Amino acid sequence: MNNRKFTLGKFLVTFFVVGFSLICLYPFLMVVGGSLTTDAEAAAYGFSLIPKEPTLAAYKVLFSNRTMILNGYKVTLIVTVMGTIFSVLINSMMGYVLSRKNLRFRRFINFYVLLTMLFNGGLVPWYIVCTRYLLLKNNIWALIIPSLVSAWYIFLVRNYFSSIPDEMWESAKLDGAGEFTIFHRIYLALAKPVIATITLFAALGFWNDWWLGLMLVENSKLQPLQMLLRTIVANIQFLQTMGSKSAEAQALLASVPSDGVKMAMVIITTGPIILLYPFLQRYFIKGIMVGAVKG
């Protein structure tokens, strides 16, 4: 009897998990189906998982200038990899420093970091500082440096490091280890969950960013993928606006599935970053919970 109950319970849990997973997967599959649907079919029957007349027209529009799209992928990959590495390193070092109870002016520095989460100087001062003083204009660093430091990441790491017993730091100090050695050999080694968490967040932030490309980059060869795709969608919307006034615009729109292009853009931009999550998800919840509760 106990064995049957266990088997039935295991079956019900498995059934629930599989069903819930399919429910979560359904919207993404709808987007895939929508990217293969023509505007005429979408207007007549709506979007479906399997279109009646699937077409790759939306992807042909996006890859009409293949060199530009591939260059956008290259820029975005460089920015994501470099930005994530530097962001994790800087934020984790700052979090380690703020976790030390013997740090002078620790409360003031904590308050100063917290203040940046609540207030900012505004768009115009930010732009002046980036372009005139930091020379972040039309170069790859303009897509990386402004997003490197996050107060939330710092506090997340600080709280996690604060949960590590001080005796480990004192023992390492007695053995003659310096601060950087303690940080690298001990604290980082024990902080895999929180490091994986901020790595995922930072990678998502850099991958999805188009704002810095819009504000600080005019060179088309340095435009990230998100900015290029945003420009394509904006051009399609412009054609839709002009469609009633221009026969040429109407002819172009007839061959461009506008809704399909938007959904194809979602597939192109989210596909690669989804592959990162399975490698980090086992640390994700632990990093959030421990870093947020303790400290």
ABEGO torsion letter per residue (X at the ends): XAAAAAAAAAAAAAAAAAAAAAAAAAAAAAAAAAAABBAAAAAAAEBBABBABBBAAAAAAAAABAAAAAAAAAAAAAAAAAAAAAAAAAAAAAAAAAABAABBGAAAAAAAAAAAAABBAEAAAAAAAAAAAAGBBGBAAAAAAAAABBAAAAAAAAAAAAABBAAAAAAAAAAGBBAAAAAAAAAAAAAAAAAAAAAAAAAAAAAABAAAAAAABABAAABBAAAAAAAAAAAAAAAAAAAAABAAAAAAAAABBAAAAAAAAAAAAAAAAAAAAAAAAAAAAAAAAAAAABX
